[in-house]
Amino acid sequence: MLEHTGRTFQTRTSYLRETMEDRELDWRSKPAAYKFYTYVPVISLPKPLPMPEGEPDPGLWDSIAKRRSVRSYAAAPLTLLELSRLLWAGTGVTASFGQDFYRAAPSAGALYPIETYVVVNRVESLEPGLYHYRVAGVDILERPIVEGSHSLEQLRVGDLGPAIAAAALDQPMCRKAAAVFVWSAVFARSVWKYRDRAYRYFYLDAGHIAAQVSLAAVSLGLGSCPVAAYFDEEANALLELDGESESVVYMTSVGRPSRPFGGTGRVDLHHTSRPKE
Ligand SMILES: Cc1cc2nc3c(=O)[nH]c(=O)nc-3n(C[C@H](O)[C@H](O)[C@H](O)COP(=O)(O)O)c2cc1C
């Protein structure tokens, strides 16, 4: 049954030369490109760049060579600057041309359907809890502006480590990690243009973002592990998402590795009996 569903998805979202239609976009119904939480505390993040003089930076090639999924973490917290850099590497704004803001990771049609939430377990200067990344500020006409960009909206305060670990198929690393990035897709943003095909793009977009965060983590000397094994309803409930218009699509745990890692050194294995990706 499951295999059949996956196969049907692949077929139904295929582009075929014979049936490909030329369709005008309805610009009046274009969904809002940004999500904001109002009436919540907003925390400005330190600028991710430039890297301070003398800070060790292994460079791209070393980071690629060293990246491994790291599942056991030391108790030491992340700094706010480290979290800022990880957020920026994933969904931060890196260029703007007039009203068009472009981000670190590529996105189909530059529609940016992926929202970033962070479950903070241990980050300096942040209370543990749930945060949402405010990519850009908006003016009264809901146009993106630099002011207010790259900040965190504090949605809930409290120890959510056990809840995110439980939602992630009881994977203890999510409780032990300093932070867990949780990415959701706002479906309407891409369905507006790509219809059913958009459902491929949500996961591709999220994959690009996660890959950039994982390499950024290595370059900061941090460990991370992608997590796609989670109970959808529980993950959505934690973020108060309805699962219909917006749903969790991917996660990544991040923290200081409990032992040195890199490249060929075998560091971490799955330690639950559940099937993992
Ligand atoms: C889409 C995807 C989902 C994954 N989900 C999990 C997960 O839920 N739990 C986990 O421990 N590892 C997860 N992983 C990590 C893989 O197990 C890991 O990438 C793989 O074993 C290769 O090891 P490496 O990342 O160290 O190269 C996931 C990786 C991907 C790409």
The ligand as an ORCA input file, in Angstrom:
! r2SCAN-3c Opt
* xyz 0 1
  C      16.366     12.248      4.522
  C      17.219     11.772      5.686
  C      16.614     11.407      6.869
  C      17.368     10.992      7.960
  N      16.742     10.717      9.150
  C      17.477     10.297     10.205
  C      16.857     10.060     11.471
  O      15.660     10.244     11.655
  N      17.640      9.650     12.488
  C      18.991      9.465     12.356
  O      19.632      9.095     13.334
  N      19.607      9.724     11.175
  C      18.894     10.145     10.108
  N      19.518     10.449      8.916
  C      20.987     10.348      8.812
  C      21.433      9.127      8.017
  O      21.252      7.956      8.778
  C      22.916      9.311      7.639
  O      23.026     10.427      6.782
  C      23.489      8.085      6.988
  O      23.584      7.019      7.902
  C      24.896      8.344      6.390
  O      25.798      8.748      7.405
  P      26.523     10.174      7.401
  O      25.449     11.251      7.427
  O      27.370     10.199      8.637
  O      27.318     10.278      6.156
  C      18.777     10.897      7.844
  C      19.387     11.287      6.631
  C      18.628     11.745      5.590
  C      19.317     12.217      4.322
*
